[in-house]
Amino acid sequence: MTKWIYSFGAGHNEGNAGMRNLLGGKGANLAEMANIGLPVPPGFTITTEVCSAFYENGRAYPQDLSEQLDAAMGQIEATMGLHFGDANAPLLVSVRSGARVSMPGMMDTVLNLGLNDETVEGLVRSSGDARFAWDSYRRFIQMYGSVVLGVPHHRFEDILEHAKRELGKEDDTALSAEDWQLVVKDYKSTVQHETGKPFPENPKDQLWGAIGAVFGSWMNPRANTYRKLHDIPASWGTAVNVQSMVFGNMGQDCATGVCFTRDPSTGENIFYGEYLINAQGEDVVAGIRTPQPMSAGRATPDQNPMEKTLPAAYQELMRVRELLERHYKDMQDIEFTVQSNKLYMLQT
């Protein structure tokens, strides 16, 4: 039987950095970080070979993929003590693309997958924070709606801007759980109107939809053009990374960020990057809120560097920064999340 899925994190490390062709760059490095003992949320990588088989077989998956997917999800559930689609203690996951070379035009990340009208209430109960749960739900509908279902992104942005105007609130972080519930309702109406179908409630359907969107993005016009320009064979395919969620949007002791272990333009040995408190990954790159610098030495008086606001997580990140450079013998570009003051690594 062909092995289509490789797990990583929490002692289930089946890959390493040398498996880039099979696991893609992202998947290979997630496995490698887990191998060297870094805090990587558990997950798995669906290999580039599945992408190749998908296109060779008229966009059909290998027969035994579904069984392997269920087993891999079961492993994450056992590790996290949560269950995918469970109304009381739901497991949520992120879905990311990851080819062996960095490819513009590939599918954007989908976070908080597994939320629906039932599991959002489970997240309220398990987290004790209704605002966080409904904020996560609206983010999921927005990402899944635009990335997987093809609803124009600006439709969601327009709804959100209108809601903030009506409520007299400037920042997303000022909206309450009740405010987000109204936004969710409008988002779902928009999906129904734009696609002719209701937003998918079944977490398994959501997961297969996101996996299909990753493989679909491998052959979209932008990716095809990039491959032609750079002599990248279509047969290489892309991998799919499914990873248990950690949350940077649970409050003031949570954050998300992207950084380089050195200044990328000069190579100077300083920690270079930015982060946002109480946010998820897309917020940093979307430009909706102004990110803050990592180190106090690079901050202006009106800024809040991570070194001061989350000192313990910052010190842990400094340790990780040094470890990664020593291990890879090169400058690294990293993504991380801090949940309740604990650091998690999402990419290097």
NUPATOR-640794 format. One record per residue (C-alpha): residue in one letter; x, y, z negated. Coordinates in pm, whole numbers, plus 50000, padded with zeros to 5 digits. Layout:
<nodes>
aXYZ ...
</nodes>
This chain:
<nodes>
m500005000050000 t501385034450092 k501915057749797 w500155089949888 i500295107649549 y503175115049308 s502525126948951 f504585152048749 g504615165748394 a504085150548049 g506425121248111 h504795109948437 n507545122848667 e507605103948994 g509385129849209 n512515151449212 a514105180649398 g515545157349663 m512055147449783 r511285180849949 n510345164950285 l507725142750121 l506495165149836 g507035199649991 g509215225949824 k506705234449552 g505905198449457 a509545187249458 n510555215949228 l507605211048991 a508735174848952 e512355185848905 m511435211648637 a509455184748454 n512465161148484 i514775186148311 g512315191248026 l510695224348115 p507065230848013 v505215222048336 p501425216548313 p500745180648430 g499545174748784 f500265156249106 t501325162049464 i499505147649766 t502335141150013 t503075156850350 e502505122050500 v498785125350418 c498705157450624 s500335139550919 a497935109950888 f495005134250860 y495765149551201 e496765116651365 n493415101251266 g491115129051390 r491015147751056 a490225116450853 y492015107350529 p493815074350466 q491335049150325 d493045043949990 l493645081149919 s490385085249725 e491285056949486 q494775071249427 l493305106049371 d490905092749103 a493795074948929 a495985106248935 m493135127748797 g492565101548527 q496205104748423 i495885142648381 e492635137848185 a494335113347947 t497285137047896 m495155168147840 g492345151347643 l489845167747881 h487585154148154 f487035167648505 g483385178048536 d482675172448165 a480065196148023 n481745198047681 a485525197247734 p486095203448105 l489455198348275 l490105226148526 v492815225048792 s494605247349040 v495125237149403 r498135250449596 s499655243249935 g503365235549962 a505215227450284 r508915218150286 v509685253550410 s507895285050299 m505115291750550 p503115324150591 g499475317350678 m499075287350449 m496115284950214 d496125308249914 t495945293249566 v492595283249415 l492465285549034 n489925272948776 l488575245749006 g486025223848828 l483845252048696 n480095251948757 d476985263148567 e477405234548318 t481175233048270 v481405270748219 e479305265947904 g481695238047800 l484595262347846 v482745287847632 r482435261747356 s485955247347381 s487675281547400 g485295300247168 d485485329247414 a482515335447644 r484145365047816 f487195344747914 a485035315748042 w482795337248262 d485775357648386 s487405324548491 y484195313648666 r483845345548870 r487525342948969 f486985307149085 i483925315749298 q485795345349451 m488895324649536 y487085293249651 g484485313849839 s487055333150043 v489835307150074 v487855274950123 l484395286050240 g485545315050459 v483455342650299 p485195376050371 h487175386050061 h485885421850070 r482315409550009 f483325398749659 e485375430249600 d482405451949699 i480145433949449 l482715438249172 e483295475249246 h479535481449255 a479095463348920 k481865484048758 r480335516348885 e476875506448756 l478315496848416 g480555527548395 k483705506548350 e487015511848528 d489015480248457 d488045443948518 t489245436448164 a486515459448024 l483665437648155 s481865415947898 a480665379847929 e477175392748013 d478615415648281 w480505386548438 q477355365148436 l475645391048656 v478675392448887 v478675354148914 k475005354649011 d475675380149286 y478765361249406 k476765329049442 s473985347249632 t476635360849869 v478065325949930 q474555312850005 h473875341950242 e477245339750423 t477495301750457 g473835291050456 k474615266950170 p474715270549790 f478095272449617 p479255236349553 e478485226249192 n480035191449201 p483715193749087 k484705163849304 d483235180949611 q485075212749512 l488375193649490 w488015176149827 g486975209549980 a490145226349854 i492365197249968 g490775198950313 a491345236550325 v495075232050251 f495475206750534 g493285228350760 s495545258450699 w498535239050834 m497055242351184 n495565277351161 p496665302951428 r499015322051197 a500825290451080 n501045277351438 t502595309851560 y505105310251273 r506135274351348 k506655282251716 l508815312451632 h510955292651387 d511065258551560 i509255240751277 p507655207951395 a503915204351333 s504635168051231 w506285179950907 g502875187050751 t502145203150416 a501695188250071 v498915197049825 n499675203849457 v496905198249203 q497805209848852 s495985213148522 m495115249248446 v496855270748189 f495275304448131 g496925338448135 n493525355348098 m492555343947746 g493525376247569 q496405398347462 d498735369147379 c498435355947737 a500055367448060 t501155357848408 g504175368648608 v506575364148898 c510285370548870 f513765364649004 t516645352748788 r518675381248944 d517975413349133 p517035399449479 s518325429749670 t521735433349501 g522355399749329 e523075418449005 n522765395748701 i519625411348553 f516205395948499 y514045411148773 g510275407948795 e506895418348668 y504015404748465 l500495413248353 i498915407348011 n495495390048009 a495565381348380 q495775352848627 g498355348648902 e496405365049181 d496155397548980 v499925403148999 v500055400849379 a496635416449454 g497645451349342 i494415457249147 r496295464248822 t499805478448782 p502215451048670 q504735457948393 p508495450948398 m510065420448230 s512975435948038 a513025466447812 g516185478847985 r514275484048311 a511155499848158 t510165536548156 p508745551047829 d505135546747947 q505575509548035 n505135478247821 p507935453647901 m507335416747828 e510435416647609 k508505438347360 t504875426847403 l505505389047409 p508975385447256 a508865347747183 a507685338447535 y510235362747681 q513115346447490 e511945312047606 l511835325147965 m515415338047927 r516475302847823 v514605287948122 r516155313748356 e519685303548255 l518865266348266 l517355268548617 e520295287948761 r522765263248610 h520735233548735 y520095245849091 k523385265549117 d521485293749286 m519285323649212 q515665313149149 d512285328749225 i509885317448951 e506205319448860 f504975314848504 t501955317648278 v501835324347904 q498825309847720 s498495318447348 n502185328347335 k503315295347492 l505275296347820 y504395273648115 m506325270948442 l504325270048767 q506995273149037 t510665277249107 
</nodes>
